[in-house]
Amino acid sequence: MSAREPTPREAIVAALCCLAFGAYLAWLGAVRHPQLRVPPAVAWVLAGVLACAAAALLAKTARRPRVAGRLAIPILAGFTAVGAWIALGAGPQVCRASGPGVAVAAGDMQCRVAFGIGALISAGMTLLAIRLARATQDTAPRG
């Protein structure tokens, strides 16, 4: 089963949702809301990731795949930053996940190792995306 491309309307709705949630995260960081369990900078990084995701959706809808592809760089860099914060940040980290009928929690070290590995993978993907962007820039038609 292969995934289908979103319709332009679906992509625009998804982009608007990304922008709305990103704006909300940015606001939570700006007012230092007490329910925000991360430093404001982490919320702002995630807000930027969501803004880039929205821009990538719109670029793809506008048939600008090169722009959409280049927006993967700040998205992946943001994933790297958040994973690194979880892995290296001060204080104990506890990872919790839940779903219908399932709840899982991991202790400090397991959480840090898992997110540290994820941050390293994201960093590698970021470097590959930069390399690909540079390679396609050199082969782009001029004019």
N, CA and C of each residue as an Amber inpcrd file, in Angstrom:
protein
   429
   0.8460000  -1.1710000   0.0000000   0.0000000   0.0000000   0.0000000
   0.8940000   1.2380000   0.0000000   0.7250000   2.0970000  -0.9590000
   1.5470000   3.3050000  -1.0380000   0.7230000   4.5170000  -0.6150000
   1.4200000   5.4910000  -0.0580000   0.7510000   6.7160000   0.3790000
   0.4450000   7.5850000  -0.8320000  -0.6860000   8.2070000  -0.8170000
  -1.0450000   9.0940000  -1.9090000  -0.6450000  10.5180000  -1.5580000
  -0.4590000  11.3160000  -2.5630000  -0.1530000  12.7270000  -2.3580000
  -1.4120000  13.4330000  -1.8490000  -1.2490000  14.3840000  -0.9370000
  -2.4300000  15.1170000  -0.4880000  -2.9500000  16.0260000  -1.6000000
  -4.2330000  16.2510000  -1.5970000  -4.8000000  17.2090000  -2.5430000
  -4.3170000  18.5960000  -2.1330000  -4.3700000  19.5720000  -3.0380000
  -3.9680000  20.9260000  -2.6380000  -4.7430000  21.4290000  -1.4230000
  -6.0280000  21.1470000  -1.3590000  -6.8260000  21.5870000  -0.2170000
  -6.3480000  20.9350000   1.0680000  -6.0830000  19.6280000   1.0240000
  -5.5810000  18.9270000   2.2070000  -4.2330000  19.4870000   2.6520000
  -3.3680000  19.7840000   1.6950000  -2.0550000  20.3340000   2.0240000
  -2.1800000  21.7150000   2.6630000  -3.0760000  22.5290000   2.1620000
  -3.2750000  23.8690000   2.7220000  -3.8450000  23.7760000   4.1360000
  -4.8020000  22.8860000   4.3410000  -5.3740000  22.7050000   5.6800000
  -4.2860000  22.2180000   6.6420000  -3.4800000  21.2640000   6.2130000
  -2.3900000  20.7620000   7.0600000  -1.3870000  21.8690000   7.3630000
  -1.0670000  22.6940000   6.3620000  -0.1340000  23.8020000   6.5670000
  -0.7000000  24.8030000   7.5730000  -1.9810000  25.0940000   7.4610000
  -2.6110000  26.0170000   8.4140000  -2.6050000  25.4480000   9.8340000
  -2.8270000  24.1490000   9.9510000  -2.7620000  23.5030000  11.2730000
  -1.3460000  23.5880000  11.8390000  -0.3380000  23.3440000  11.0070000
   1.0560000  23.4700000  11.4510000   1.3430000  24.8870000  11.9260000
   0.8900000  25.8730000  11.1530000   1.1260000  27.2680000  11.5280000
   0.4120000  27.6270000  12.8320000  -0.8130000  27.1630000  12.9850000
  -1.5730000  27.4710000  14.1980000  -0.9060000  26.8600000  15.4290000
  -0.5170000  25.6000000  15.3330000   0.1150000  24.9530000  16.4770000
   1.4880000  25.5620000  16.7470000   2.2160000  25.9100000  15.6840000
   3.5070000  26.5720000  15.8600000   3.3640000  27.9160000  16.5460000
   2.3500000  28.6770000  16.1520000   2.1060000  29.9740000  16.8000000
   1.7560000  29.7790000  18.2720000   0.9820000  28.7520000  18.5670000
   0.6170000  28.4590000  19.9500000   1.8570000  28.1050000  20.7800000
   2.7350000  27.2610000  20.2230000   3.9650000  26.9150000  20.9250000
   4.8490000  28.1390000  21.1420000   4.9390000  28.9870000  20.1150000
   5.7430000  30.2100000  20.2490000   5.1730000  31.0950000  21.3590000
   3.8510000  31.1910000  21.4230000   3.2030000  31.9910000  22.4740000
   3.4820000  31.3930000  23.8460000   3.3510000  30.0560000  23.9690000
   3.6280000  29.4030000  25.2470000   5.0530000  29.7060000  25.7100000
   5.9870000  29.6840000  24.7700000   7.3660000  29.9970000  25.1180000
   7.5540000  31.4540000  25.4900000   6.8800000  32.3400000  24.7510000
   7.0360000  33.7790000  24.9970000   6.5060000  34.1860000  26.3760000
   5.3850000  33.6030000  26.7730000   4.8100000  33.9610000  28.0760000
   5.3390000  33.0590000  29.1980000   6.2030000  32.1260000  28.8270000
   6.7580000  31.1700000  29.7890000   5.6290000  30.5000000  30.6010000
   4.7110000  29.9510000  29.8490000   3.5210000  29.3230000  30.4380000
   3.9460000  28.2060000  31.3940000   3.3180000  28.1280000  32.5730000
   3.7310000  27.1190000  33.5580000   3.5050000  25.6740000  33.1110000
   2.5980000  25.4350000  32.1860000   2.3720000  24.0660000  31.7220000
   3.3670000  23.6390000  30.6500000   4.1720000  24.5690000  30.1690000
   5.2100000  24.2410000  29.1990000   6.3430000  23.5610000  29.9560000
   6.6210000  22.3220000  29.6330000   7.6080000  21.5470000  30.3910000
   8.9770000  21.5180000  29.7290000   9.2280000  22.4630000  28.8810000
  10.5260000  22.5900000  28.2150000  10.9510000  24.0540000  28.2990000
  12.2420000  24.3320000  28.1290000  12.6580000  25.7320000  28.0820000
  12.0040000  26.4360000  26.8960000  11.7690000  27.7430000  26.9980000
  11.1450000  28.4670000  25.8860000  11.8710000  28.2660000  24.5580000
  13.1900000  28.1640000  24.5890000  13.9460000  27.9850000  23.3430000
  13.5460000  26.7010000  22.6200000  13.2700000  25.6510000  23.3660000
  12.8470000  24.3890000  22.7420000  11.4770000  24.5720000  22.0900000
  10.5810000  25.2770000  22.7580000   9.2620000  25.5510000  22.1690000
   9.4160000  26.3730000  20.8970000  10.3350000  27.3290000  20.9040000
  10.5360000  28.1670000  19.7140000  11.1510000  27.3680000  18.5690000
  12.0450000  26.4430000  18.8910000  12.6070000  25.5760000  17.8440000
  11.4840000  24.7610000  17.2120000  10.6310000  24.1840000  18.0470000
   9.5110000  23.3950000  17.5120000   8.5440000  24.2610000  16.7070000
   8.3290000  25.4920000  17.1430000   7.4790000  26.4050000  16.3750000
   8.1000000  26.6580000  15.0020000   9.4120000  26.8230000  14.9490000
  10.0960000  27.0020000  13.6700000  10.0060000  25.7780000  12.7810000
  10.1130000  24.6010000  13.3830000   9.9720000  23.3550000  12.6290000
   8.5800000  23.2880000  11.9980000   7.5670000  23.6320000  12.7760000
   6.1950000  23.5980000  12.2510000   5.9860000  24.6410000  11.1520000
   6.5980000  25.8120000  11.2910000   6.4910000  26.8310000  10.2440000
   7.1710000  26.3500000   8.9650000   8.3250000  25.6990000   9.1010000
   9.0140000  25.1610000   7.9220000   8.2140000  24.0240000   7.2870000
   7.5790000  23.2050000   8.1150000   6.7390000  22.1290000   7.5840000
   5.5730000  22.7120000   6.7960000   4.9690000  23.7820000   7.3160000
   3.8770000  24.4370000   6.6030000   4.3740000  24.9930000   5.2710000
   5.5250000  25.6360000   5.2910000   6.0860000  26.1890000   4.0540000
   6.4060000  25.0800000   3.0600000   6.9150000  23.9490000   3.5370000
   7.2240000  22.8300000   2.6440000   5.9470000  22.2720000   2.0100000
   4.8860000  22.1610000   2.7990000   3.6090000  21.6940000   2.2380000
   3.1070000  22.6360000   1.1480000   3.1930000  23.9240000   1.4150000
   2.7380000  24.9030000   0.4200000   3.6330000  24.9140000  -0.8120000
   4.9440000  24.7600000  -0.6150000   5.8700000  24.7200000  -1.7520000
   5.6050000  23.5000000  -2.6190000   5.3490000  22.3720000  -1.9870000
   5.0440000  21.1610000  -2.7570000   3.7380000  21.3250000  -3.5280000
   2.7570000  21.9540000  -2.8920000   1.4820000  22.2040000  -3.5560000
   1.6640000  23.1320000  -4.7490000   2.5940000  24.0900000  -4.6130000
   2.8700000  25.0430000  -5.6900000   3.8400000  24.4690000  -6.7270000
   4.0990000  23.1660000  -6.6370000   4.9950000  22.4780000  -7.5630000
   6.4150000  23.0690000  -7.5290000   6.8890000  23.2980000  -6.3240000
   8.2570000  23.7830000  -6.0970000   8.9970000  22.7470000  -5.2510000
   9.2550000  21.5600000  -5.8210000   9.8440000  20.4750000  -5.0240000
  11.2330000  20.8040000  -4.4900000  11.9980000  21.6140000  -5.2050000
  13.3390000  21.9550000  -4.7240000  13.2440000  22.7930000  -3.4430000
  12.3120000  23.7360000  -3.4200000  12.1090000  24.5480000  -2.2120000
  11.6370000  23.6510000  -1.0620000  10.6750000  22.7940000  -1.3490000
  10.1630000  21.8830000  -0.3170000  11.2790000  20.9920000   0.2140000
  12.1170000  20.4960000  -0.6650000  13.2270000  19.6450000  -0.2470000
  14.2380000  20.3810000   0.6110000  14.5160000  21.6160000   0.2660000
  15.4850000  22.4010000   1.0540000  14.9320000  22.7490000   2.4330000
  13.6270000  22.8290000   2.5480000  13.0340000  23.0920000   3.8630000
  13.1900000  21.9040000   4.8100000  13.5820000  20.7550000   4.2620000
  13.8680000  19.6030000   5.1280000  15.0730000  19.8940000   6.0250000
  15.9720000  20.7740000   5.5880000  17.1810000  21.0510000   6.3750000
  16.8390000  21.6560000   7.7390000  16.0880000  22.7750000   7.8080000
  15.7770000  23.2870000   9.1560000  14.8400000  22.3750000   9.9430000
  14.0090000  21.6080000   9.2610000  13.1330000  20.6710000   9.9690000
  13.9800000  19.6020000  10.6620000  14.9050000  19.0060000   9.9190000
  15.7700000  17.9840000  10.5070000  16.6930000  18.5590000  11.5770000
  17.1840000  19.7690000  11.3550000  18.0270000  20.4210000  12.3600000
  17.2330000  20.6590000  13.6470000  15.9710000  21.0200000  13.5090000
  15.1250000  21.1980000  14.6840000  14.9130000  19.8970000  15.4310000
  14.6840000  18.8090000  14.6870000  14.5600000  17.4970000  15.3340000
  15.8400000  17.1630000  16.0930000  16.9790000  17.4790000  15.4790000
  18.2700000  17.2170000  16.1110000  18.3850000  18.0010000  17.4120000
  18.0300000  19.2790000  17.3700000  18.1480000  20.1360000  18.5560000
  17.2620000  19.6390000  19.6980000  16.0450000  19.2620000  19.3900000
  15.1300000  18.8000000  20.4380000  15.6110000  17.4710000  21.0170000
  16.0130000  16.5560000  20.1510000  16.5370000  15.2790000  20.6470000
  17.7790000  15.4660000  21.4900000  18.6520000  16.3790000  21.0760000
  19.8670000  16.6550000  21.8520000  19.5190000  17.2740000  23.1990000
  18.5050000  18.1410000  23.2280000  18.1030000  18.7270000  24.5070000
  17.6080000  17.6430000  25.4630000  16.8050000  16.7230000  24.9590000
  16.3030000  15.6440000  25.8160000  17.4650000  14.7750000  26.2830000
  18.4070000  14.4830000  25.3830000  19.5220000  13.6080000  25.7360000
  20.5190000  14.2700000  26.6770000  20.7490000  15.5660000  26.5180000
  21.8210000  16.2320000  27.2460000  21.3490000  17.2720000  28.2500000
  20.0600000  17.5830000  28.2680000  19.5310000  18.6340000  29.1210000
  19.6750000  18.3210000  30.6020000  19.6120000  19.3760000  31.3910000
  19.7460000  19.2470000  32.8420000  18.4990000  18.6050000  33.4420000
  18.7000000  17.9900000  34.5770000  17.5810000  17.4050000  35.3040000
  17.2020000  16.0360000  34.7790000  16.4210000  15.3200000  35.5640000
  16.0110000  13.9750000  35.1430000  15.0150000  14.0370000  33.9810000
  15.1520000  13.1270000  33.0560000  14.2430000  13.0270000  31.9140000
  13.4550000  11.7280000  32.0590000  12.1740000  11.8190000  31.9110000
  11.3250000  10.6330000  31.9460000  10.4820000  10.6420000  30.6840000
  10.5460000   9.5500000  29.9540000   9.7680000   9.4350000  28.7210000
   8.5050000   8.6410000  29.0240000   7.3960000   9.1970000  28.5950000
   6.1170000   8.5130000  28.7670000   5.4010000   8.4960000  27.4310000
   4.7680000   7.3740000  27.1510000   3.9450000   7.2600000  25.9530000
   2.7250000   6.4370000  26.3130000   1.6010000   6.7770000  25.7120000
   0.4000000   6.0000000  25.9830000  -0.4750000   5.9770000  24.7480000
  -1.2640000   4.9610000  24.6960000  -2.2210000   4.7840000  23.6120000
  -3.3940000   3.9990000  24.1490000  -4.2950000   3.6080000  23.2840000
  -5.4590000   2.8460000  23.7480000  -5.0430000   1.5540000  24.4570000
  -5.2120000   1.5280000  25.7680000  -4.9140000   0.3270000  26.5390000
  -3.4360000   0.0750000  26.7890000  -2.5440000   1.0170000  26.4270000
  -1.1080000   0.8080000  26.5950000  -0.4910000   2.0570000  27.2000000
   0.3690000   1.8590000  28.1770000   1.1290000   2.9690000  28.7500000
   2.5480000   2.4720000  29.0070000   3.5340000   3.2540000  28.5870000
   4.9370000   2.8710000  28.7240000   5.6970000   4.0510000  29.3060000
   6.6130000   3.7690000  30.2090000   7.4840000   4.8100000  30.7610000
   8.9050000   4.2730000  30.7750000   9.8620000   5.1580000  30.5030000
  11.2770000   4.7780000  30.5470000  11.9900000   5.7190000  31.4980000
  12.9830000   5.2160000  32.1720000  13.7430000   6.0080000  33.1190000
  14.6960000   6.9720000  32.4370000  15.4230000   7.7120000  33.2620000
  16.3170000   8.7670000  32.7910000  17.3170000   8.2680000  31.7480000
  18.0810000   7.2380000  32.0690000  19.1440000   6.7940000  31.1600000
  18.5740000   6.2350000  29.8540000  17.5250000   5.4330000  29.9310000
  16.9270000   4.8820000  28.7070000  16.4140000   6.0100000  27.8140000
  15.7820000   6.9890000  28.4240000  15.2450000   8.1330000  27.6810000
  16.3780000   8.8940000  26.9980000  17.4330000   9.1940000  27.7540000
  18.5580000   9.9500000  27.2040000  19.2460000   9.1990000  26.0680000
  19.4460000   7.8950000  26.2430000  20.1060000   7.1040000  25.2030000
  19.2580000   7.0700000  23.9420000  17.9710000   6.8150000  24.1040000
  17.0900000   6.7310000  22.9310000  17.0590000   8.0480000  22.1710000
  16.8910000   9.1590000  22.8850000  16.8280000  10.4460000  22.1980000
  18.1930000  10.8940000  21.7080000  19.2550000  10.4770000  22.3850000
  20.6020000  10.7700000  21.8960000  20.8730000  10.0800000  20.5710000
  20.4860000   8.8190000  20.4730000  20.6350000   8.0960000  19.2070000
  19.7860000   8.7550000  18.1250000  18.5630000   9.1320000  18.4730000
  17.7080000   9.8220000  17.5110000  18.3050000  11.1390000  17.0570000
  18.9240000  11.8840000  17.9900000  19.5580000  13.1520000  17.6320000
  20.7310000  12.9310000  16.6900000  21.5050000  11.8870000  16.9320000
  22.6250000  11.5830000  16.0300000  22.1310000  11.2040000  14.6330000
  21.0900000  10.4230000  14.5820000  20.5090000  10.0480000  13.2840000
  19.9820000  11.2900000  12.5710000  19.2650000  12.1480000  13.3050000
  18.7410000  13.3830000  12.7060000  19.8660000  14.2940000  12.2360000
  20.9490000  14.3580000  13.0010000  22.0920000  15.1820000  12.5950000
  22.6910000  14.6530000  11.2970000  22.8160000  13.3410000  11.1910000
  23.3180000  12.7540000   9.9440000  22.3950000  13.0420000   8.7750000
  21.0990000  12.9390000   9.0140000  20.1330000  13.2380000   7.9520000
  20.1980000  14.7090000   7.5560000  20.4270000  15.5960000   8.5370000
  20.5600000  17.0200000   8.2380000  21.7570000  17.2600000   7.3330000
  22.8830000  16.6350000   7.6600000  24.0830000  16.7810000   6.8320000
  23.8660000  16.2350000   5.4280000  23.1730000  15.1170000   5.3260000
  22.8700000  14.5660000   3.9990000  21.9490000  15.5020000   3.2090000
  20.9820000  16.0970000   3.8670000  20.0820000  17.0330000   3.1850000
  20.8450000  18.2610000   2.6970000  21.7940000  18.7420000   3.5010000
  22.6200000  19.8770000   3.0710000  23.4550000  19.4840000   1.8550000
  24.0460000  18.3110000   1.9090000  24.8630000  17.8350000   0.7820000
  24.0190000  17.7030000  -0.4830000  22.8340000  17.1470000  -0.3530000
  21.9470000  17.0010000  -1.5060000  21.5290000  18.3660000  -2.0570000
  21.2370000  19.3090000  -1.1680000  20.8520000  20.6500000  -1.6140000
  21.9910000  21.3140000  -2.3770000  23.2070000  21.1530000  -1.8990000
  24.3690000  21.7220000  -2.6020000  24.5890000  21.0510000  -3.9510000
  24.4080000  19.7360000  -3.9890000  24.6060000  19.0090000  -5.2520000
  23.5630000  19.4110000  -6.2830000  22.3140000  19.5840000  -5.8600000
  21.2770000  19.9650000  -6.8170000  21.3990000  21.4280000  -7.1930000
  21.9970000  22.2350000  -6.3240000  22.2140000  23.6450000  -6.6550000
  23.2190000  23.7570000  -7.7870000  24.2530000  22.9020000  -7.7710000
  25.2830000  22.9470000  -8.8110000  24.7560000  22.4860000 -10.1680000
  23.7110000  21.6450000 -10.1790000  23.1840000  21.1430000 -11.4390000
  21.9310000  21.8590000 -11.9050000  21.5030000  22.8730000 -11.1410000
  20.2680000  23.5960000 -11.4950000  20.4880000  24.4250000 -12.7530000
  19.4780000  24.4620000 -13.6370000  19.6090000  25.3070000 -14.8240000
  19.6280000  26.7750000 -14.4350000  20.4080000  27.5530000 -15.1280000
  20.5250000  28.9870000 -14.8560000  19.4940000  29.7430000 -15.6730000
  19.0300000  30.8630000 -15.0820000  18.1340000  31.7430000 -15.8340000
  16.7620000  31.4940000 -15.5540000
